[in-house]
C-alpha cells in the first residue's frame, strides 16, 4: 500500500512555456500532499503544502504565481511551473500523507529540464 | 527556519560492515523519519519514529528517536551492496493532525567497496 505516482517522469521544455506535473495517491486518500524540489547533490526542499479543496500554503521564497498548485481531489494534486526558465530545472518530488498519520510517502519524482 | 545537521556526509565502507549515521537539530521535532533515495528516484521510507526514546527496527536497520527530541540515529548492520544510496533523515515539528511538511537533512551518501 501507500503508493504515490507522478507524471511525467521527465520533461524537457522551452524557456517561457508552462509545464504541469501530476501527483496521484494510488491506493489511499491523501488529504494533504506536499511538493518538494531537489537540485543536484542537494537535499529535498519543501515548496508548498497542498490540502484538498483549499489553497496551497507556500514556503518562504517560493512564488505562488509561478508554481501553481491544485489539489482538486483526495488522490490528485498538480504542480504547474508557469513561464519556466532554465533555473527552474530541477527534480520535483511530491509526497502524500494519510489523513490521520504522520508519515509521508513520496512519488518517484519528475525531472524537469528547461532549455 | 529549522535545520537538520546530518552526518557523516559520506561513508566508504566494506561489505559486511556496520553503518551508523545521525541527525541533530537545534529545535524539537515530534516525528523523525529515515528515507533512502536511489539516483533519479523519490525517497523510500525506511523507518518512522513518533515517540521520544523510541527504538525501532526494520530488518538490518535500527533507528532511535532521541530522548531530547532533537536527534535521531540510523544503524545498518552487516551492509550489503544494495544498501548503496543516499540516506536522509527528516523531521516534522508539528503536533499530531497538523499538515506540516518535512525538514530534511543533507543526506549521507553510503558507498560500499567490494
Interface residues (C-beta under 8 A of the other chain):
Chain A: X4 X6 X31 X32 X34 X36 X42 X43 X44 X45 X46 X49 X51 X57 X59 X60 X91 X93 X95 X97 X100 X102 X103 X104 X105 X106 X107 X108 X109 X111
Chain B: X1 X30 X31 X33 X35 X40 X41 X42 X43 X44 X45 X48 X50 X88 X92 X96 X97 X99 X100 X101 X102 X103 X104 X105 X106 X107
